[in-house]
């Protein structure tokens, strides 16, 4: 019984690591600035990105990165994500394909920060 539990835990560790442990070197970007040296890649799902588009970004959802990573220019990349799991998975996948990921911008975090700023002002 204990051995079976140990095997299950050992098999689950890589999956948990990829999803929940932050990627070293990827910084949170406070403000999205489009410049010629940086490429914005929106990896959010189509239905999420459609309702809140970022016009200067290339939109490639995470499940499509494996097929379409060759369409991304070899520049520094800022990944646009909707949550922390998507951040970790997309940055790891882009790094696996040899891209230099400078950081990430999380829509959910920025909405919460804006709400906290407005609430604190009252």
N, C-alpha and C positions, 0 to 999 in steps of 0.2 A: 504493500500500500504506500509506504513512504517512498520507495523507489519510483513508483508510478507518478506520484505527485512531484518528485524531483525532476523527472523527465519532462513532465508537462510544463513546469516552470522554466526549465532550460530551453524548451522549444518556443515559449512565449517571449522570452527576453529580447531577442532581436527585433521582433515586431513592436514590442513596447518601446524599445530604444529608438527605432526609426520614427515612431509617431510622436513620442512625448518628450524626448530629450532635445533641448534646443541645439541648433547648429552653432558651433564655435565660429566667431568671426562675422556673423551676419548681424548687423546692427539695425535697430529700429530707426526708421526715417520719420522725422516729425512732419516735414512738409515735402510734398511731391514737387520737385523741380525737374522739368524736362530740359536737359542740355544735350549737346551733340555727342558727348562721351558716355552718356548713360542711357540705357534702354529700359523702358518700363514694360514689364511682362505681367499681365493680369491673368492669374491662374485660377480665379474663382469660377464657379459653375456658370454656364451660359445664362441661366435664369436669374442668378444674382447679379451678374455683370450687366445684363440687359436693363435691369431696373435702376442701376446706379452706374452708368458708364463712365469710364475715364478715357477720354477721346485720344489722348496722346500715347496710350498703351497698346501693345500688341496683345490680343486676347487669345490665349491658348489655355483652356482648362487643364488641370492636372492629368486627367486620364488620357489626354491627347498629346502630352509632352513627349512621350516615347516615339510617336509617329512624326511629330512636327518640330522636333528640336532643331533640325537642320535648317528651318526657316528663320531661326533667330540669329541675328548678327553677333559676331564675337566681340562684344563690348562689355563694359561693366553693367550688371543687371540689378535693378531694383524690382523685387517681386511684390505684386499687389495681391494680398490674401484676405480672407474673411475670418480666419481663426488660426489658432496656434498649431493645430495639427496639420492644416493645409500648408502653413508656413514651413514646418519642419520637413514634410514630405517633398514639397516642391523644391526647396533649396537643396536638399540632398540629391534629388534626381538631376537638377541642373548641374550641380557640381560633378556628378558622375559622368555627365556628357562633356565636361571640360569647361564649363562657363564660370566666369568670375562673378559671383553674386556679392554685390556690395552691401545689400541690406534688404529690408522688407518694409512695407507699409500696410498696416492692418486697419481696414475700415472699421471694424468693431471697436478696436482700441481708441481710434481717433474720435468716434462718436461718443464714447464714454468720457474721454478727456474733455471734449467740448461741453458735455452735459455737466460734468463736475465743475468746470470753470464758470458756467452760467449759474449753477446752484450756489457756488461759493460767493458769487457777487451779490446775492440777495441778503 
